Amino acid sequence: MSFFLKNIFFIVLTILCFPVVAQYNANFYMKATEQAERAKTHGRIIQNIINKNLNTPLSDETEDGWEAAFDGMEVMEYHNAFTWQKMQEAMADLPFRSVDFQRRTLETAYMLYAGNFVHEANSLMHITTTPKIFAMCAVYLLKSDSNHLPDILSTLHQNFGDSALTDPILNRLTYELSEGMYWQSIPSEILKEILGRNFLAGNTLLISFQRRNRDYPGMAMVRKKDGSFVKINGDYFHIPQLARGIASLPYYLTKGNTPQGIYRMFGFGVSMSQFIGPTANVQMGMPNEISKSKFFDKTLSDDKWTFKDYADFLPEKVREYQPLYESYFAGLSGRNEIIAHGTTIDTELYAGKPYYPMTPSEGCLSTKEFWDGKLIYSDQQKLVNALLEAGGAKGYVVVIDIDNKNEPVTMNDVKMYLP
């Protein structure tokens, strides 16, 4: 049995077979996280993925290679004169490329070259018939200059008509541009209700409090089925948790920030990704991504989702609070595989960022871990233990933005609302 498979076997045994009070503190080793190995990996990404792929002429056959290069640029936040030249080539050719290539190029431009390709994004926005590409162009333009808003709304309704309301991506774009952009903070009565004992009563909850600006870490707490919150040595359990997509795109777009709202929580898992690592993660599913039967944890004759299904599931006092519907629309838009996990990414890649030493993901909830061959520190293990204390990772996850302050969420932000 390989070392990696032994680790997986140990994780399953630890989580499934130990009593509820068990402590999950698995000892892991990953050679790829040693500093010398990380330096080699960085070099390989630059030479073999970024430079090698971008040195090939752009064509239908080489689009995949260019997209891989863009992925590497995003993970490492890597850009120089060479990548700037190649991004210019890609953006100039964008109307003639595949939809997937358009999306990936716009994503990298949004992250690394905001404001540099206004003309190209504006031109594509006016001719595209793909909702996701229109939305990508729109958010790129708005990140560059909010004065583009009137033209975006006019073009949206002119080119898409009723689809501006019926298509899930355009529906959310329309909402965010007309109402969501004026959001300031969650009403105190809504936050009190979410933290109250009667909110989704009888279920274990993982609650992730976030800022509107996802550059700043949020905070996770765990509520037991009886409505009380997990405490460690008399203090409320809480850990930092980042809900930022690597490009920090809106929640309804691929690899965007973690959507607010309700998710089904249905156990622990182990990722095969070298960037997430072997620490146990929390499995989650959004409405529309998973069946109604799985989301509500009961057998239903009709598994086809409707908006009313989700709305009726929300307690009446919060049913009109629109941000709680983000997970519904994100699932309807095709987002998937959002989980709560640790990280093996080199934290030094993001030194100087507001979220450092945490690392962004592809839109998941990520916690802080430090590795140097061995796992040195893990907030993810603390989260697993808190969920074990609460009876296991079966229940719901609630992600909620509390305000738009540019600072990490702390216990001082929520403790006055706790029951």
C-alpha positions as CSV (number, residue, x, y, z in Angstrom):
1,M,0.0,0.0,0.0
2,S,1.5,3.4,-1.0
3,F,2.2,6.1,1.6
4,F,-0.6,8.3,0.2
5,L,-3.2,5.4,0.3
6,K,-2.1,4.7,3.9
7,N,-2.9,8.3,4.8
8,I,-6.3,8.0,3.2
9,F,-7.0,4.8,5.1
10,F,-5.9,6.5,8.4
11,I,-8.2,9.5,7.7
12,V,-11.2,7.2,7.1
13,L,-10.5,5.2,10.2
14,T,-10.0,8.3,12.3
15,I,-13.2,10.1,11.2
16,L,-15.6,7.2,10.8
17,C,-14.6,4.8,13.5
18,F,-13.6,6.9,16.5
19,P,-16.2,8.2,19.0
20,V,-17.5,11.7,18.6
21,V,-15.0,13.1,21.1
22,A,-12.0,11.7,19.1
23,Q,-9.3,14.1,18.1
24,Y,-8.3,14.2,14.5
25,N,-4.7,15.1,14.4
26,A,-3.3,13.0,11.6
27,N,0.4,13.2,10.9
28,F,1.1,13.8,7.2
29,Y,4.2,14.2,5.1
30,M,4.3,15.7,1.6
31,K,7.7,16.0,0.0
32,A,6.3,18.5,-2.5
33,T,5.8,21.0,0.4
34,E,9.5,21.1,1.3
35,Q,11.0,24.5,0.5
36,A,13.5,23.1,-2.0
37,E,10.7,21.1,-3.7
38,R,8.5,24.2,-3.9
39,A,11.3,26.2,-5.6
40,K,11.6,23.4,-8.2
41,T,7.8,23.4,-8.7
42,H,7.8,27.2,-9.2
43,G,10.5,26.9,-11.8
44,R,8.7,24.0,-13.6
45,I,5.4,26.0,-13.7
46,I,7.2,29.0,-15.2
47,Q,9.3,27.1,-17.7
48,N,7.2,24.1,-18.7
49,I,3.7,25.4,-18.3
50,I,3.7,29.2,-18.8
51,N,6.6,29.9,-21.1
52,K,6.5,26.7,-23.1
53,N,2.8,26.9,-23.9
54,L,2.7,30.6,-24.6
55,N,5.7,30.2,-27.0
56,T,3.4,28.2,-29.3
57,P,1.4,30.1,-31.9
58,L,-2.2,30.5,-30.7
59,S,-4.6,28.3,-32.7
60,D,-7.5,25.9,-32.2
61,E,-5.0,23.1,-31.4
62,T,-3.0,25.2,-28.8
63,E,-5.9,26.8,-26.9
64,D,-5.7,24.2,-24.1
65,G,-2.0,24.9,-23.6
66,W,-2.5,28.6,-23.4
67,E,-5.3,28.0,-20.9
68,A,-2.9,25.9,-18.8
69,A,-0.4,28.8,-18.9
70,F,-3.1,31.2,-17.7
71,D,-3.8,28.8,-14.8
72,G,-0.2,28.9,-13.8
73,M,0.0,32.7,-14.1
74,E,-3.0,33.0,-11.7
75,V,-1.8,30.5,-9.1
76,M,1.6,32.2,-8.9
77,E,0.3,35.7,-9.7
78,Y,3.0,35.7,-12.4
79,H,3.3,38.3,-15.1
80,N,6.1,40.0,-17.0
81,A,6.8,41.6,-20.3
82,F,6.5,38.2,-22.1
83,T,3.1,37.3,-20.6
84,W,1.9,40.9,-21.3
85,Q,2.8,40.4,-25.0
86,K,0.9,37.1,-25.1
87,M,-2.1,38.5,-23.3
88,Q,-2.3,41.2,-25.9
89,E,-2.3,38.5,-28.6
90,A,-5.0,36.5,-26.9
91,M,-7.3,39.5,-26.2
92,A,-6.9,40.8,-29.8
93,D,-7.9,37.4,-31.1
94,L,-10.7,36.8,-28.6
95,P,-13.8,37.1,-30.9
96,F,-12.4,34.3,-33.0
97,R,-11.6,31.9,-30.2
98,S,-13.7,29.2,-28.4
99,V,-16.1,30.2,-25.6
100,D,-14.0,28.4,-23.1
101,F,-10.8,30.2,-24.2
102,Q,-12.7,33.5,-24.0
103,R,-13.7,32.8,-20.5
104,R,-10.3,31.7,-19.3
105,T,-8.5,34.7,-21.0
106,L,-11.0,37.2,-19.5
107,E,-10.5,35.5,-16.1
108,T,-6.8,36.0,-16.2
109,A,-7.2,39.6,-17.6
110,Y,-9.6,40.3,-14.7
111,M,-7.1,39.1,-12.2
112,L,-3.8,40.3,-13.5
113,Y,-4.5,43.0,-16.1
114,A,-7.5,45.0,-14.9
115,G,-8.0,48.2,-17.0
116,N,-5.6,47.2,-19.7
117,F,-8.1,45.6,-22.1
118,V,-11.1,47.9,-21.9
119,H,-11.5,48.2,-25.7
120,E,-11.3,44.5,-26.3
121,A,-13.7,43.6,-23.5
122,N,-16.2,46.2,-24.6
123,S,-16.1,45.1,-28.2
124,L,-16.7,41.4,-27.3
125,M,-19.5,42.4,-24.9
126,H,-21.4,44.0,-27.7
127,I,-21.3,40.9,-30.0
128,T,-21.3,37.8,-27.8
129,T,-24.4,35.7,-27.5
130,T,-23.1,33.7,-24.6
131,P,-24.4,34.9,-21.2
132,K,-21.3,33.9,-19.2
133,I,-19.0,35.7,-21.7
134,F,-21.2,38.8,-21.6
135,A,-21.0,38.8,-17.8
136,M,-17.2,38.3,-17.8
137,C,-16.9,41.3,-20.1
138,A,-19.2,43.3,-17.9
139,V,-17.5,42.7,-14.6
140,Y,-14.1,43.3,-16.3
141,L,-15.3,46.7,-17.5
142,L,-16.8,47.6,-14.2
143,K,-13.6,46.7,-12.3
144,S,-11.8,49.2,-14.6
145,D,-14.4,52.0,-14.5
146,S,-17.9,52.1,-13.0
147,N,-18.9,54.6,-15.7
148,H,-19.4,51.6,-18.0
149,L,-22.6,50.7,-16.1
150,P,-25.2,52.4,-18.2
151,D,-23.8,50.9,-21.5
152,I,-23.7,47.5,-19.9
153,L,-27.3,47.5,-18.8
154,S,-28.4,48.9,-22.1
155,T,-26.5,46.3,-24.1
156,L,-27.7,43.5,-21.8
157,H,-31.4,44.2,-22.4
158,Q,-30.9,45.0,-26.1
159,N,-29.0,41.8,-26.8
160,F,-30.6,39.3,-24.5
161,G,-34.1,40.6,-23.9
162,D,-36.1,38.5,-21.4
163,S,-33.1,36.2,-20.9
164,A,-31.7,39.0,-18.7
165,L,-34.1,37.7,-16.1
166,T,-34.5,34.0,-17.0
167,D,-30.8,33.0,-17.5
168,P,-29.3,32.4,-14.0
169,I,-26.0,34.2,-14.8
170,L,-27.7,37.2,-16.4
171,N,-30.3,37.3,-13.6
172,R,-27.6,37.6,-11.0
173,L,-25.6,40.1,-13.0
174,T,-28.8,42.2,-13.4
175,Y,-29.5,42.0,-9.7
176,E,-26.0,42.8,-8.6
177,L,-25.8,45.8,-11.0
178,S,-29.2,47.2,-10.0
179,E,-29.6,46.3,-6.3
180,G,-26.7,44.3,-4.9
181,M,-24.1,47.0,-5.6
182,Y,-25.7,49.2,-3.0
183,W,-25.4,46.6,-0.2
184,Q,-23.8,47.8,3.0
185,S,-24.3,45.3,5.8
186,I,-26.6,42.5,6.9
187,P,-29.5,43.8,9.1
188,S,-29.0,42.9,12.7
189,E,-32.3,41.1,13.0
190,I,-31.3,38.8,10.1
191,L,-28.0,38.0,11.7
192,K,-29.6,37.3,15.1
193,E,-32.1,35.0,13.4
194,I,-29.3,33.0,11.6
195,L,-27.5,32.6,14.9
196,G,-30.6,31.8,16.9
197,R,-31.4,28.3,18.2
198,N,-34.4,27.9,15.9
199,F,-32.6,28.6,12.6
200,L,-32.5,25.2,10.8
201,A,-33.3,23.7,14.1
202,G,-32.1,20.2,14.8
203,N,-29.2,20.4,12.3
204,T,-25.5,20.8,12.8
205,L,-24.3,24.0,11.2
206,L,-21.0,25.2,10.0
207,I,-21.4,29.0,9.8
208,S,-18.9,31.1,7.8
209,F,-19.0,34.8,8.4
210,Q,-17.4,36.9,5.7
211,R,-16.8,40.4,4.6
212,R,-18.2,41.7,1.3
213,N,-14.6,42.3,0.2
214,R,-13.3,38.7,0.1
215,D,-9.7,39.9,0.2
216,Y,-10.2,39.8,4.0
217,P,-10.5,36.5,5.8
218,G,-13.8,35.5,7.3
219,M,-14.4,33.3,10.4
220,A,-16.0,29.9,10.9
221,M,-18.0,28.6,13.9
222,V,-19.8,25.4,14.5
223,R,-23.3,25.0,16.0
224,K,-24.5,21.8,17.5
225,K,-28.0,20.2,16.8
226,D,-29.3,21.6,20.1
227,G,-28.6,25.2,19.0
228,S,-25.5,25.7,21.2
229,F,-22.1,26.6,19.7
230,V,-19.0,24.4,20.1
231,K,-16.7,25.7,22.8
232,I,-13.0,24.8,23.4
233,N,-11.9,25.3,27.0
234,G,-14.8,27.5,27.7
235,D,-14.4,29.8,24.7
236,Y,-16.4,29.8,21.4
237,F,-14.6,27.7,18.8
238,H,-13.7,29.9,15.8
239,I,-11.0,29.9,13.1
240,P,-10.2,32.2,10.1
241,Q,-11.7,31.0,6.9
242,L,-11.1,32.5,3.4
243,A,-14.0,32.5,0.9
244,R,-12.1,34.1,-2.0
245,G,-11.8,32.7,-5.5
246,I,-8.3,33.1,-6.9
247,A,-9.5,35.8,-9.4
248,S,-12.1,37.1,-6.9
249,L,-14.8,37.0,-9.6
250,P,-18.5,37.3,-8.6
251,Y,-20.0,34.2,-7.0
252,Y,-22.1,33.3,-10.1
253,L,-19.1,32.8,-12.3
254,T,-16.7,29.9,-12.6
255,K,-13.9,30.1,-10.0
256,G,-15.7,33.1,-8.4
257,N,-15.9,33.9,-4.7
258,T,-17.8,31.5,-2.5
259,P,-21.5,32.2,-2.8
260,Q,-23.5,33.2,0.3
261,G,-26.4,31.0,1.2
262,I,-27.1,27.5,2.4
263,Y,-25.2,24.3,1.4
264,R,-25.9,20.7,2.4
265,M,-23.0,19.3,4.5
266,F,-22.7,15.6,4.0
267,G,-19.5,14.2,5.5
268,F,-15.7,14.3,5.3
269,G,-13.6,13.6,2.2
270,V,-10.0,13.5,1.1
271,S,-8.8,15.5,-2.0
272,M,-6.4,14.1,-4.5
273,S,-5.3,17.7,-5.4
274,Q,-1.7,18.5,-4.6
275,F,-2.8,22.1,-3.8
276,I,-5.5,21.1,-1.2
277,G,-3.5,18.3,0.4
278,P,-4.5,15.2,2.4
279,T,-6.1,16.9,5.5
280,A,-9.8,15.9,5.7
281,N,-12.1,18.3,4.0
282,V,-15.8,19.0,4.5
283,Q,-18.1,17.9,1.7
284,M,-20.8,20.4,0.6
285,G,-23.4,20.7,-2.1
286,M,-25.5,23.6,-3.4
287,P,-29.2,23.5,-4.6
288,N,-29.3,22.5,-8.2
289,E,-25.8,21.0,-8.0
290,I,-27.1,18.1,-5.9
291,S,-30.6,16.6,-5.9
292,K,-33.4,17.8,-3.7
293,S,-33.3,14.4,-2.0
294,K,-29.7,14.8,-1.0
295,F,-30.0,18.4,0.0
296,F,-33.0,17.8,2.2
297,D,-31.7,14.4,3.3
298,K,-35.0,12.6,2.5
299,T,-36.4,10.6,-0.4
300,L,-38.5,12.7,-2.7
301,S,-40.5,11.6,-5.7
302,D,-39.6,14.8,-7.7
303,D,-36.0,15.8,-7.6
304,K,-36.3,18.7,-10.0
305,W,-35.5,21.9,-8.2
306,T,-37.6,25.1,-8.2
307,F,-37.0,28.4,-6.7
308,K,-39.9,27.8,-4.4
309,D,-38.3,24.7,-3.0
310,Y,-35.3,26.7,-1.7
311,A,-37.4,29.7,-0.6
312,D,-39.8,27.5,1.4
313,F,-36.8,25.8,3.1
314,L,-35.6,29.2,4.4
315,P,-37.1,30.2,7.7
316,E,-39.8,32.8,7.2
317,K,-38.0,35.6,8.9
318,V,-35.0,35.5,6.5
319,R,-36.9,34.5,3.3
320,E,-36.8,38.0,1.8
321,Y,-33.1,38.4,2.4
322,Q,-31.7,38.1,-1.1
323,P,-28.0,37.3,-0.4
324,L,-29.1,33.9,1.0
325,Y,-30.2,32.9,-2.5
326,E,-26.7,33.1,-3.9
327,S,-26.0,29.4,-3.5
328,Y,-29.3,28.6,-5.3
329,F,-28.4,30.7,-8.3
330,A,-24.7,29.6,-8.3
331,G,-25.8,26.0,-8.5
332,L,-28.2,26.8,-11.2
333,S,-25.4,28.6,-13.1
334,G,-23.3,25.5,-13.1
335,R,-20.9,26.1,-10.2
336,N,-19.9,22.9,-8.3
337,E,-17.4,21.2,-6.1
338,I,-17.3,23.9,-3.4
339,I,-16.0,22.4,-0.2
340,A,-14.3,23.5,3.0
341,H,-10.6,22.5,2.9
342,G,-7.0,23.1,4.0
343,T,-4.1,24.1,1.7
344,T,-0.7,22.9,0.7
345,I,0.0,26.0,-1.5
346,D,3.1,28.0,-0.7
347,T,1.7,30.8,1.4
348,E,4.7,33.1,0.4
349,L,3.2,33.4,-3.1
350,Y,0.7,35.8,-1.5
351,A,2.9,37.7,0.9
352,G,1.6,41.3,1.2
353,K,-2.0,40.4,0.4
354,P,-4.7,41.2,2.9
355,Y,-5.5,37.5,3.3
356,Y,-1.8,36.4,3.8
357,P,-0.8,33.8,5.1
358,M,-4.0,32.2,3.8
359,T,-4.3,31.1,0.2
360,P,-7.2,31.6,-2.2
361,S,-8.9,28.7,-4.0
362,E,-11.2,28.1,-6.9
363,G,-14.1,29.4,-4.8
364,C,-14.1,27.0,-1.8
365,L,-13.9,27.8,1.9
366,S,-10.2,27.4,2.7
367,T,-8.4,27.4,6.0
368,K,-4.8,28.1,7.1
369,E,-2.2,25.4,7.0
370,F,1.6,25.5,7.1
371,W,3.7,22.8,5.6
372,D,7.4,22.0,5.2
373,G,7.3,18.4,4.2
374,K,5.4,17.7,7.4
375,L,2.1,19.4,8.4
376,I,3.3,22.1,10.9
377,Y,0.0,23.8,11.7
378,S,-3.6,23.2,10.6
379,D,-6.8,25.2,11.2
380,Q,-8.5,22.6,9.1
381,Q,-7.8,19.9,11.7
382,K,-9.3,22.2,14.3
383,L,-12.4,22.5,12.2
384,V,-12.7,18.8,11.7
385,N,-12.5,18.3,15.5
386,A,-15.1,20.9,16.1
387,L,-17.5,19.2,13.8
388,L,-16.7,15.8,15.4
389,E,-17.5,17.5,18.7
390,A,-20.9,18.6,17.2
391,G,-21.7,15.0,16.1
392,G,-20.0,14.9,12.6
393,A,-20.1,16.7,9.3
394,K,-23.8,16.1,8.6
395,G,-26.1,19.1,8.4
396,Y,-25.8,22.5,6.6
397,V,-23.2,25.1,5.9
398,V,-24.2,28.8,6.0
399,V,-22.1,31.4,4.3
400,I,-23.0,35.0,5.0
401,D,-21.4,38.4,4.5
402,I,-21.9,40.6,7.5
403,D,-20.6,44.0,6.2
404,N,-18.2,45.7,3.9
405,K,-15.4,46.6,6.3
406,N,-11.9,46.1,5.0
407,E,-10.6,43.9,7.8
408,P,-10.7,40.3,8.9
409,V,-13.8,39.0,10.7
410,T,-13.3,38.5,14.4
411,M,-15.4,37.3,17.4
412,N,-16.1,40.9,18.2
413,D,-18.2,41.2,15.0
414,V,-20.6,38.4,16.0
415,K,-20.5,37.7,19.7
416,M,-23.2,40.2,20.6
417,Y,-25.6,38.3,18.3
418,L,-25.0,34.8,19.7
419,P,-27.9,33.3,21.7
